[in-house]
Amino acid sequence: MLASTAVSTRRSTCLTSPADLGFAAIPAPDPLVHAQARRRVDSLTKPLGALGRLEPLAVRVCAVQRTLRPTIVEPVAIVFAADHGIATRGVSAYPRAVTEQMVKNFLTGGAAISVLARLEGADLWIVDAGVDAELDPHPRLLDAKIRRSTRDFVTEAAMTRDECLEAFARARAVIDRVVPSASNLLLLGEMGIGNTASAALLMHALTGVPLADCVGRGTGLDDAGLERKRAILASALARRAAPTDPLELLVEYGGYEIAMLVGAFLHASSRQVLLLVDGFTVSVAALLAARIDPLVLDYCVFGHCSAEHAHRALLAHLEARPVLDLGMRLGEGSGAAIALSVVRAAVRLFTEMATFEGAGVSQKDG
């Protein structure tokens, strides 16, 4: 069975339907192809299970693509960037200006995701969802800015409901613009100083994991900074208890880049595109999207387990096993980009290895 099947059978917890938010229905991956792919994996010239987790990974790609001849075609990488009002309270080891500076680094090709996208042949796009700066036009920069930074959610909601809905709409437009109809893999990343603070609050509300266990060091806070971050987030919850509806939750504690990631998950999966998920913040967005339409998780491959404190617990809640665990905590989509090479390997092994019957190789006795 697909790893997320148990999740996909649950009803959405969103008070409004995906259609109410402007999203098309997500089709379930093909169970017949899934079963056929599983049988083919077991017939390849190897002991049963000898390729480890590459085997269910290949089967998942087959089910999503609805074929026993899976391929990776025209992969696209999108990094959504935005600033957070909470960042002015010192929840990050870096100043908020770094968001703008890193966006420029992405565009000039000097960031990790820039290097890895070139390595993997992924078409890289940067989306200004709410950077607190006026960015110069660039062929690889999409201006989808909702506002220059969210508000400080310690004192008020991070965004308005209309802004959140507009973020969804702009995410759909981004996907339709940069993901060609032939493309079947989308790599999702983020950039935003302060966004692990937002993601920690969202995770706490979505999972029930104690807030302190959801808060990590982000860009490298020391012990005093970590305790300050926990206290600041606790004060945000004191202002208003976390809503149960995912849309309301995003409005209270989200970021514009997180809202657009949620929209990207929902829209791309409705187009039957395999989604390669990066680290902590992107995984929180995946969980939010799944609370709106649980079938989104059947299209997700979690690229890696971040060293950010709470990501391992979040993946456990999602019942997801990441492709890699390299101790990375950079964001940008970097971990997912490295995992793309593993996805390619799983697909090539599935399609190009011979079967016992085809190769004339004897199978295990008995």
Secondary structure, 3 states (H helix, E strand, C coil): CCCCHHHHCCCCCCCCCCHHHCCCCCCCCCHHHHHHHHHHHHHECCCCCCCCCHHHHHHHHHHHHCCCCCCCCCCEEEEEEECCHHHHHCCCCCCCHHHHHHHHHHHHCCCHHHHHHHHHCCEEEEEEEECCCCCCCCCCEEECCCCCCCCCCCCCCCCCHHHHHHHHHHHHHHHHHHCCCCCCEEEEEEECCCHHHHHHHHHHHHHCCCHHHHCCCCCCCCHHHHHHHHHHHHHHHHHCCCCCCHHHHHHHHCCHHHHHHHHHHHHHHHCCCEEEECCHHHHHHHHHHHHHCHHHHHHEEECECCCCCCHHHHHHHCCCCCCECCCCCCCCCHHHHHHHHHHHHHHHHHHHCCEHHHHCCCCCCC
